[in-house]
Amino acid sequence: MSKFSKGDSSWFTHDRFGMFIHWGLYSMPARHEWVRHYEEITNEDYQKYFDHFDPDLFDAREWAAAAKNAGMKYVVFTTKHHEGFCMFDSQYTDYKSTNAPCRRDLLREVVDAFRAEGLRIGLYHSLIDWHHPDFTIDSIHPLRNHPDRDALNRGRDMARYRTYLHSQTRELLTKYGDIDIIWFDFSYPKAEYNPKGHEDWDSKGLVSMIRSIRPTILINNRLDLPGTGDIVTPEQNTPEEPPTDENGNPAVWEGCQTLSGSWGYHRDELTWKTEKQCIDMLINHVARGGNLLMNVGPTSRGYLDHRAMERLQGYARWMKYCSRSIYGCGMAPAEFPEPRDSRYTYNPETRRLYLHVMNWPFKFLNARNLAGKVAYAQFLHDGSEVKIQENDPNAPHTSLTVKAPQGGITLVLPVVKPEITVPVIELILK
């Protein structure tokens, strides 16, 4: 039993789908949010991005409308990434958006716009800070290979940085209304040089402070302190089996994924997922009892580029008709093994089983262990009936019947796949 109290995940496991937003100065070089790390850029050379950051086309209401239309129910916005630049009006630093040419509290605009659309608010805050003068140079720092690395570390004081981290966290949780998620990133206690873990962040004190301000807030699991996380957060992969917590129990989990290969805006990236891949990813997460936090990386002028908007519009088209198979749903009971090339989600309150047909078969789809258990079957996108054949092992092979495992049913499908990216069959159980 964890000695740490837990947040309220009831809304989270119902809503299932959120928008991650990675936005910062790194949108200007537009070649990965870790550009400072990869190219070993000093503070002095990175300053030009601060000096010219002016997202003149930014309208948070457009982002919020796109998220809502896509069926997303919450947002997690980057208040500060590893580069150290703050997207809010922090009283603890001058390295912030209100001091850049844009002169705007970008977080305030995002929070107000998404809240107005009815979405819950999450804040991503990096534990790492490559700009802060007291954050010690380590194995992932841009200055890790600097010939005077050790000398540059003299005088840096992680105790002072901890105070800064805690002060900004308190600021975020008290200045921007009711925050539903705080999403920290990340610990690396096994790094080769200057590793950083829970003692460096004072994770225990940090969590205690957060709970004193927002008792029901959800905290992710990247503070390197077992028992403090409400959410397990696999990144850039879809688990085959539902993740477990530190004690081996089923975890509340959320996969964070990208539309392309980067989190921040990457102008030249060519590995954008197709609309179907994106929808499959949402289905696969919910079918294993998890949430999907899908990321967008806005441009430095403040808009979502056409590739991101096209994927969000793809979600919108599908969720308009099929959101019933996502909201309030999770992993199906083990007694219902998934048919070939399909995924189940299940709503325990309505006792409805949702069969997502990922690869369209020819005419017949066999579902095991459902004989006598289905009152009615219909396509979710248009409510049209899907005929059910109870399996008869003695039935002859004809064009109208098909043999299937005993105790199962056969769904009789149209030869041509319906005009929806992933068809869903709603099975109303008796």
MARMARPA-299561 format. One record per residue (C-alpha): x, y, z; residue in three letters. Coordinates in nm, 2 decimals. Each point is the difference from the previous one (the first is absolute). Example, Ala and Ser with C-alpha at 12.3 -4.5 7.8 and 13.67 -1.06 7.14 Angstrom:
<tormars>
1.23, -0.45, 0.78, Ala
0.14, 0.34, -0.07, Ser
</tormars>
This chain:
<tormars>
0.00, 0.00, 0.00, Met
0.14, 0.34, -0.10, Ser
0.06, 0.25, 0.27, Lys
-0.08, 0.28, -0.24, Phe
-0.35, 0.11, -0.07, Ser
-0.14, -0.03, -0.35, Lys
-0.19, 0.23, -0.24, Gly
-0.34, -0.05, -0.15, Asp
0.04, -0.20, -0.32, Ser
-0.37, -0.08, -0.05, Ser
-0.04, 0.28, -0.27, Trp
0.33, -0.10, -0.16, Phe
-0.09, -0.36, -0.06, Thr
-0.33, 0.10, -0.14, His
0.12, 0.27, -0.24, Asp
0.29, -0.20, -0.15, Arg
0.13, 0.25, -0.26, Phe
0.21, 0.31, 0.05, Gly
0.22, 0.25, -0.19, Met
0.36, 0.05, 0.09, Phe
0.15, 0.33, -0.12, Ile
0.38, 0.04, -0.02, His
0.08, 0.36, -0.07, Trp
0.30, 0.22, 0.08, Gly
0.30, 0.18, -0.15, Leu
0.09, -0.33, -0.17, Tyr
-0.28, 0.06, -0.25, Ser
0.23, 0.26, -0.16, Met
0.29, -0.22, -0.10, Pro
-0.27, -0.25, -0.09, Ala
0.22, -0.30, 0.02, Arg
-0.10, -0.19, 0.32, His
-0.08, 0.12, 0.35, Glu
0.33, -0.14, 0.12, Trp
0.19, 0.21, -0.25, Val
0.21, 0.16, 0.28, Arg
0.11, -0.35, 0.11, His
0.07, -0.14, -0.35, Tyr
0.19, 0.30, -0.12, Glu
0.16, 0.09, 0.33, Glu
-0.12, 0.36, -0.01, Ile
0.11, 0.24, 0.27, Thr
-0.23, 0.25, 0.17, Asn
0.17, 0.27, -0.19, Glu
-0.06, -0.15, -0.34, Asp
-0.36, -0.10, 0.09, Tyr
-0.08, 0.36, 0.10, Gln
-0.09, 0.10, -0.35, Lys
-0.32, -0.21, 0.02, Tyr
-0.11, 0.18, 0.31, Phe
0.08, 0.33, -0.16, Asp
-0.22, -0.07, -0.30, His
-0.29, -0.21, 0.15, Phe
-0.32, 0.16, -0.12, Asp
-0.28, -0.24, -0.08, Pro
-0.22, 0.26, -0.17, Asp
-0.25, -0.26, -0.15, Leu
-0.06, -0.17, 0.34, Phe
-0.37, -0.03, 0.09, Asp
-0.06, -0.24, 0.28, Ala
-0.37, -0.02, -0.08, Arg
0.09, -0.16, -0.34, Glu
0.20, -0.27, 0.18, Trp
-0.27, -0.06, 0.25, Ala
-0.27, -0.03, -0.27, Ala
0.22, -0.25, -0.19, Ala
0.05, -0.21, 0.31, Ala
-0.37, 0.00, 0.09, Lys
-0.10, -0.09, -0.35, Asn
0.25, -0.29, 0.00, Ala
-0.17, -0.14, 0.31, Gly
0.27, 0.09, 0.24, Met
-0.11, 0.06, 0.36, Lys
0.31, 0.15, 0.16, Tyr
0.32, 0.18, -0.09, Val
0.35, -0.02, 0.14, Val
0.20, 0.31, -0.09, Phe
0.37, 0.05, 0.04, Thr
0.06, 0.28, 0.25, Thr
0.38, -0.05, -0.03, Lys
0.20, -0.26, -0.19, His
0.36, -0.10, 0.06, His
0.12, 0.32, -0.17, Glu
-0.11, 0.19, 0.30, Gly
-0.22, 0.26, -0.18, Phe
-0.33, 0.06, 0.19, Cys
-0.32, 0.04, -0.20, Met
-0.16, 0.19, 0.29, Phe
0.06, 0.31, 0.21, Asp
0.21, -0.14, 0.28, Ser
0.12, 0.23, 0.27, Gln
0.31, -0.21, 0.05, Tyr
0.17, 0.05, -0.34, Thr
0.05, 0.25, -0.28, Asp
0.03, -0.29, -0.25, Tyr
-0.37, 0.00, -0.09, Lys
-0.25, 0.08, -0.27, Ser
-0.11, 0.33, 0.15, Thr
0.36, 0.13, -0.04, Asn
0.04, -0.14, -0.36, Ala
-0.12, 0.22, -0.29, Pro
-0.35, -0.15, 0.02, Cys
-0.05, 0.14, 0.35, Arg
-0.28, -0.25, 0.07, Arg
-0.08, -0.25, 0.28, Asp
-0.05, -0.29, -0.25, Leu
-0.11, -0.24, 0.27, Leu
-0.27, 0.23, 0.12, Arg
-0.14, 0.02, -0.35, Glu
0.01, -0.38, -0.04, Val
-0.16, -0.07, 0.33, Val
-0.28, 0.25, -0.05, Asp
-0.08, -0.12, -0.36, Ala
0.00, -0.38, 0.08, Phe
-0.20, 0.05, 0.32, Arg
-0.26, 0.20, -0.20, Ala
-0.04, -0.30, -0.23, Glu
-0.06, -0.23, 0.30, Gly
0.34, -0.18, 0.00, Leu
0.18, -0.08, 0.31, Arg
0.35, 0.16, 0.06, Ile
0.33, -0.18, 0.04, Gly
0.34, 0.17, 0.03, Leu
0.33, -0.16, -0.11, Tyr
0.30, 0.14, 0.19, His
0.35, -0.11, -0.06, Ser
0.21, -0.10, 0.30, Leu
0.30, 0.07, -0.22, Ile
0.12, 0.35, -0.08, Asp
0.29, 0.06, -0.24, Trp
-0.01, 0.37, 0.04, His
-0.01, 0.04, 0.38, His
0.34, 0.10, 0.14, Pro
-0.04, -0.24, 0.30, Asp
-0.10, -0.31, -0.20, Phe
0.31, -0.22, 0.00, Thr
0.14, -0.11, -0.33, Ile
-0.06, -0.38, -0.05, Asp
-0.01, -0.27, -0.26, Ser
-0.28, 0.15, -0.20, Ile
0.09, 0.37, 0.04, His
0.10, 0.20, -0.31, Pro
0.34, 0.07, 0.17, Leu
0.07, -0.37, 0.08, Arg
0.30, -0.01, -0.23, Asn
0.13, 0.35, 0.07, His
0.38, -0.02, 0.08, Pro
-0.06, 0.21, 0.32, Asp
-0.31, -0.19, 0.11, Arg
0.12, -0.07, 0.35, Asp
0.11, 0.36, 0.05, Ala
-0.33, 0.12, -0.13, Leu
-0.18, -0.21, 0.26, Asn
0.18, 0.16, 0.29, Arg
-0.23, 0.24, 0.17, Gly
-0.32, -0.16, -0.14, Arg
-0.23, -0.09, 0.28, Asp
-0.28, -0.25, -0.04, Met
-0.15, 0.11, 0.33, Ala
-0.06, 0.34, -0.15, Arg
-0.14, -0.16, -0.31, Tyr
-0.24, -0.21, 0.21, Arg
-0.14, 0.31, 0.16, Thr
-0.06, 0.14, -0.35, Tyr
-0.17, -0.32, -0.11, Leu
-0.23, -0.01, 0.30, His
-0.07, 0.37, -0.02, Ser
-0.11, -0.02, -0.36, Gln
-0.21, -0.32, 0.06, Thr
-0.19, 0.19, 0.28, Arg
-0.04, 0.30, -0.23, Glu
-0.15, -0.22, -0.28, Leu
-0.24, -0.16, 0.24, Leu
-0.12, 0.32, 0.16, Thr
-0.01, 0.26, -0.29, Lys
-0.19, -0.19, -0.27, Tyr
-0.31, -0.14, 0.17, Gly
-0.09, -0.36, 0.05, Asp
0.27, -0.22, -0.15, Ile
-0.09, -0.36, -0.06, Asp
0.34, -0.16, -0.09, Ile
0.37, 0.09, 0.08, Ile
0.23, -0.18, -0.24, Trp
0.37, 0.01, 0.09, Phe
0.28, -0.11, -0.23, Asp
0.24, -0.17, 0.09, Phe
0.24, -0.18, 0.24, Ser
0.32, -0.18, -0.10, Tyr
0.15, -0.14, 0.32, Pro
0.23, -0.25, -0.18, Lys
0.17, 0.25, -0.24, Ala
0.37, -0.02, -0.03, Glu
0.09, 0.35, 0.11, Tyr
-0.20, 0.20, 0.25, Asn
-0.31, -0.22, 0.01, Pro
-0.31, 0.16, 0.12, Lys
-0.29, -0.16, 0.20, Gly
-0.24, 0.06, 0.27, His
0.25, 0.15, 0.25, Glu
0.10, 0.26, -0.26, Asp
-0.36, 0.11, -0.04, Trp
-0.10, -0.07, 0.36, Asp
-0.29, -0.20, -0.15, Ser
-0.15, -0.08, 0.34, Lys
-0.02, 0.37, 0.09, Gly
-0.12, 0.09, -0.35, Leu
-0.29, -0.25, 0.01, Val
-0.09, 0.10, 0.36, Ser
-0.02, 0.36, -0.11, Met
-0.21, -0.08, -0.31, Ile
-0.25, -0.21, 0.20, Arg
-0.03, 0.28, 0.25, Ser
-0.11, 0.23, -0.28, Ile
-0.19, -0.24, -0.23, Arg
-0.09, -0.32, 0.19, Pro
-0.17, -0.16, -0.30, Thr
0.25, 0.09, -0.27, Ile
0.15, -0.28, -0.20, Leu
0.38, -0.03, 0.01, Ile
0.20, -0.20, -0.26, Asn
0.26, -0.26, 0.09, Asn
0.33, 0.18, -0.09, Arg
0.11, 0.13, 0.33, Leu
0.21, -0.31, 0.08, Asp
-0.20, -0.06, 0.32, Leu
-0.21, -0.32, 0.02, Pro
-0.35, 0.05, 0.11, Gly
-0.03, 0.37, -0.09, Thr
-0.13, -0.04, -0.36, Gly
-0.37, -0.03, -0.09, Asp
0.08, -0.07, -0.37, Ile
0.24, -0.24, -0.17, Val
0.13, 0.17, -0.32, Thr
0.15, -0.22, -0.27, Pro
0.14, 0.21, -0.27, Glu
0.01, -0.06, -0.38, Gln
-0.12, -0.36, 0.03, Asn
-0.33, -0.17, 0.04, Thr
0.02, -0.27, 0.27, Pro
-0.11, -0.35, -0.10, Glu
-0.11, -0.06, 0.36, Glu
-0.15, 0.25, 0.24, Pro
0.28, 0.16, 0.22, Pro
0.01, -0.06, 0.37, Thr
0.11, 0.22, 0.29, Asp
0.30, -0.05, 0.23, Glu
-0.19, -0.28, 0.19, Asn
-0.10, -0.19, -0.31, Gly
-0.36, 0.12, 0.01, Asn
-0.19, 0.13, -0.31, Pro
0.09, 0.36, -0.05, Ala
-0.18, 0.30, -0.12, Val
0.21, 0.07, -0.31, Trp
0.03, 0.24, -0.29, Glu
0.21, -0.05, -0.31, Gly
0.15, 0.33, -0.13, Cys
0.06, -0.01, -0.38, Gln
0.09, 0.23, -0.28, Thr
-0.16, 0.06, -0.34, Leu
0.35, -0.01, -0.15, Ser
0.33, -0.10, 0.17, Gly
0.06, 0.32, 0.20, Ser
-0.19, 0.18, 0.27, Trp
0.09, 0.35, -0.10, Gly
-0.06, 0.14, -0.34, Tyr
0.24, -0.16, -0.25, His
-0.03, 0.16, -0.34, Arg
0.18, -0.27, -0.20, Asp
-0.12, -0.32, 0.16, Glu
-0.16, -0.25, -0.23, Leu
-0.11, -0.27, 0.24, Thr
-0.36, 0.12, 0.04, Trp
-0.25, -0.27, 0.10, Lys
-0.29, -0.05, -0.23, Thr
-0.36, 0.07, 0.12, Glu
-0.06, -0.37, 0.04, Lys
0.31, -0.05, 0.21, Gln
-0.11, 0.29, 0.23, Cys
-0.35, -0.15, 0.04, Ile
0.14, -0.35, 0.05, Asp
0.23, 0.14, 0.27, Met
-0.30, 0.15, 0.19, Leu
-0.19, -0.33, -0.02, Ile
0.30, -0.21, 0.10, Asn
0.05, 0.21, 0.31, His
-0.36, -0.01, 0.12, Val
-0.02, -0.38, -0.09, Ala
0.28, -0.05, 0.26, Arg
-0.16, 0.22, 0.26, Gly
0.20, 0.31, -0.06, Gly
-0.02, 0.36, -0.12, Asn
0.16, 0.16, -0.30, Leu
0.17, 0.33, 0.03, Leu
0.07, 0.11, -0.36, Met
0.25, 0.27, -0.05, Asn
0.00, 0.30, -0.23, Val
0.30, 0.23, -0.05, Gly
-0.11, 0.35, -0.11, Pro
0.22, 0.22, -0.22, Thr
0.19, 0.29, 0.13, Ser
-0.26, 0.23, -0.15, Arg
-0.25, -0.17, 0.22, Gly
-0.22, -0.21, -0.22, Tyr
-0.04, -0.38, -0.05, Leu
0.14, -0.08, -0.35, Asp
-0.21, -0.17, -0.26, His
0.13, -0.35, 0.08, Arg
-0.11, 0.02, 0.36, Ala
-0.33, 0.15, -0.09, Met
-0.07, -0.27, -0.25, Glu
0.06, -0.27, 0.26, Arg
-0.22, 0.18, 0.25, Leu
-0.27, 0.03, -0.26, Gln
0.03, -0.38, -0.06, Gly
-0.06, -0.06, 0.37, Tyr
-0.30, 0.24, -0.02, Ala
-0.16, -0.19, -0.29, Arg
0.04, -0.33, 0.18, Trp
-0.09, 0.11, 0.35, Met
-0.32, 0.17, -0.12, Lys
-0.15, -0.34, -0.05, Tyr
0.21, -0.23, 0.21, Cys
0.08, 0.18, 0.32, Ser
-0.24, -0.23, 0.18, Arg
0.26, -0.28, -0.03, Ser
0.26, 0.22, 0.17, Ile
-0.16, 0.21, 0.28, Tyr
-0.08, -0.20, 0.31, Gly
0.16, -0.31, -0.16, Cys
0.30, -0.21, 0.08, Gly
0.14, -0.35, -0.04, Met
-0.26, -0.27, -0.07, Ala
-0.05, -0.29, 0.24, Pro
0.24, -0.29, -0.05, Ala
-0.29, -0.23, -0.09, Glu
-0.03, 0.18, -0.34, Phe
0.32, -0.07, -0.20, Pro
0.04, 0.25, -0.29, Glu
-0.07, -0.12, -0.35, Pro
0.27, 0.00, -0.26, Arg
0.12, 0.35, -0.10, Asp
-0.24, 0.16, 0.25, Ser
0.00, 0.18, 0.33, Arg
-0.27, 0.00, 0.27, Tyr
-0.08, 0.28, 0.24, Thr
-0.27, -0.04, 0.26, Tyr
-0.23, 0.23, 0.20, Asn
-0.08, -0.17, 0.33, Pro
-0.29, 0.24, 0.07, Glu
-0.19, -0.06, -0.32, Thr
0.12, -0.35, -0.04, Arg
0.09, 0.07, -0.36, Arg
0.29, -0.16, -0.18, Leu
0.16, 0.19, -0.29, Tyr
0.17, -0.20, -0.27, Leu
0.25, 0.22, -0.20, His
0.07, -0.17, -0.33, Val
0.35, 0.11, -0.08, Met
0.05, -0.20, -0.32, Asn
-0.32, -0.06, -0.20, Trp
-0.09, -0.37, -0.05, Pro
-0.21, -0.16, -0.28, Phe
-0.36, -0.03, 0.11, Lys
0.04, -0.19, 0.33, Phe
0.16, 0.07, 0.33, Leu
0.00, -0.26, 0.28, Asn
-0.01, 0.10, 0.36, Ala
0.06, -0.26, 0.27, Arg
-0.19, -0.05, 0.33, Asn
-0.30, 0.22, -0.11, Leu
-0.26, -0.26, -0.08, Ala
-0.33, 0.09, 0.16, Gly
0.15, 0.31, 0.16, Lys
-0.07, 0.27, -0.26, Val
-0.34, 0.17, -0.02, Ala
0.08, 0.21, -0.30, Tyr
0.29, 0.11, -0.22, Ala
0.03, 0.32, -0.21, Gln
0.26, 0.21, -0.17, Phe
0.08, 0.29, 0.22, Leu
0.05, 0.26, -0.28, His
-0.36, -0.03, -0.13, Asp
-0.19, -0.23, 0.23, Gly
-0.07, -0.25, -0.27, Ser
-0.06, -0.36, 0.11, Glu
0.28, -0.26, -0.03, Val
-0.15, -0.35, -0.03, Lys
0.10, -0.26, 0.24, Ile
0.03, -0.37, -0.06, Gln
0.02, -0.23, 0.30, Glu
0.26, -0.26, -0.09, Asn
-0.13, -0.34, -0.09, Asp
0.28, -0.25, -0.03, Pro
-0.23, -0.22, -0.21, Asn
-0.09, 0.26, -0.25, Ala
0.10, -0.07, -0.36, Pro
0.25, 0.23, -0.17, His
-0.20, 0.23, -0.23, Thr
0.03, 0.36, -0.10, Ser
-0.23, 0.10, 0.28, Leu
0.15, -0.18, 0.30, Thr
0.35, -0.05, 0.14, Val
0.13, -0.23, 0.27, Lys
0.17, 0.15, 0.29, Ala
0.13, -0.11, 0.34, Pro
-0.27, -0.15, 0.22, Gln
-0.16, 0.25, 0.23, Gly
0.06, 0.29, -0.22, Gly
-0.19, 0.21, -0.25, Ile
0.05, 0.11, -0.36, Thr
-0.06, 0.36, -0.10, Leu
-0.11, 0.03, -0.36, Val
0.17, 0.31, -0.15, Leu
-0.04, 0.19, -0.33, Pro
0.26, -0.10, -0.25, Val
0.12, 0.36, -0.04, Val
0.14, 0.18, 0.31, Lys
-0.22, 0.29, 0.11, Pro
0.13, 0.35, -0.07, Glu
0.15, 0.05, 0.34, Ile
0.37, -0.04, 0.09, Thr
-0.05, -0.27, 0.26, Val
-0.36, -0.15, 0.01, Pro
-0.13, -0.08, 0.34, Val
-0.27, -0.26, 0.08, Ile
-0.20, 0.07, 0.32, Glu
-0.09, -0.33, 0.17, Leu
-0.28, 0.06, 0.25, Ile
0.03, -0.28, 0.25, Leu
-0.30, -0.17, 0.16, Lys
</tormars>
